[in-house]
């Protein structure tokens, strides 16, 4: 027998206890819509032009991501933190060097 409440029960309990951590304030919600609505409209308008980039499972993502990070961060390598694993440095030539 499981005595843990399900997700909806926990939300109702949070409401009854006055805990607001699981909820968004009205001003946050409105601001989010102001930010994301234009983005979503642009994605809809350019649906044939916008395509996800493929990449190998377990990798650091598509090459385009690495190029973007290089343009933003600069330099020839950047750090990628993976939870519960080693820190992996990915060089822009695609080679990876791991350290503990």
C-alpha positions in Angstrom: 0.0 0.0 0.0 1.4 3.4 -1.1 0.8 6.2 1.4 2.3 8.9 -0.9 -0.3 11.3 -2.3 -0.5 11.6 -6.1 0.4 14.8 -7.9 -3.1 16.3 -7.9 -3.6 15.5 -4.2 -0.3 17.2 -3.4 -1.3 20.3 -5.4 -4.6 20.5 -3.5 -2.8 20.1 -0.2 -0.4 22.9 -1.2 -3.4 25.2 -1.9 -5.0 24.3 1.5 -1.7 24.9 3.3 -1.0 28.2 1.5 2.1 27.0 -0.2 2.6 28.9 -3.5 5.8 27.3 -4.7 4.1 25.0 -7.2 2.1 27.9 -8.8 2.8 30.8 -11.0 1.8 34.4 -10.1 -0.5 36.2 -12.5 2.2 38.8 -13.5 4.7 35.9 -14.3 2.1 34.2 -16.5 1.2 37.4 -18.3 4.9 38.2 -18.9 5.5 34.6 -20.2 2.8 35.0 -22.7 4.2 38.3 -23.9 7.5 36.7 -24.5 6.5 33.4 -26.0 3.4 34.3 -28.1 5.4 36.1 -30.7 7.9 33.3 -30.8 5.2 30.7 -31.2 3.6 32.7 -34.0 7.0 33.0 -35.8 7.5 29.2 -35.5 4.0 28.6 -36.9 4.6 31.0 -39.8 8.0 29.4 -40.7 6.9 25.8 -40.0 8.4 24.6 -43.2 11.7 26.3 -42.6 12.2 25.4 -38.9 13.4 21.8 -38.4 15.1 20.1 -35.5 18.7 19.2 -35.9 19.6 15.5 -35.5 22.4 14.3 -33.3 23.7 11.1 -31.8 22.1 9.9 -28.5 24.4 10.6 -25.5 26.4 13.3 -27.4 26.5 17.0 -26.6 23.9 17.8 -29.1 24.0 18.9 -32.8 27.0 20.6 -34.4 24.8 23.8 -34.7 24.6 23.9 -30.9 28.4 23.8 -30.6 28.7 26.6 -33.3 26.2 28.7 -31.4 28.0 28.3 -28.1 31.3 29.2 -29.8 29.7 32.4 -31.1 28.3 33.3 -27.7 31.0 32.1 -25.4 34.0 32.4 -27.7 37.2 30.4 -27.5 38.0 27.0 -28.7 36.2 24.9 -26.1 33.5 25.1 -23.5 32.5 23.1 -20.4 29.4 20.9 -20.4 28.1 19.8 -17.0 26.3 16.4 -17.0 24.5 15.5 -13.8 26.1 12.7 -11.8 28.9 12.2 -14.4 32.3 13.6 -15.1 32.8 17.1 -16.5 33.2 16.8 -20.3 35.1 19.4 -22.3 34.0 19.4 -25.9 36.5 20.8 -28.3 35.0 22.5 -31.4 36.6 19.9 -33.6 34.2 17.4 -32.0 36.8 15.6 -29.8 35.8 15.2 -26.2 38.1 15.2 -23.1 36.7 14.0 -19.8 37.9 14.7 -16.3 36.5 13.9 -12.8 
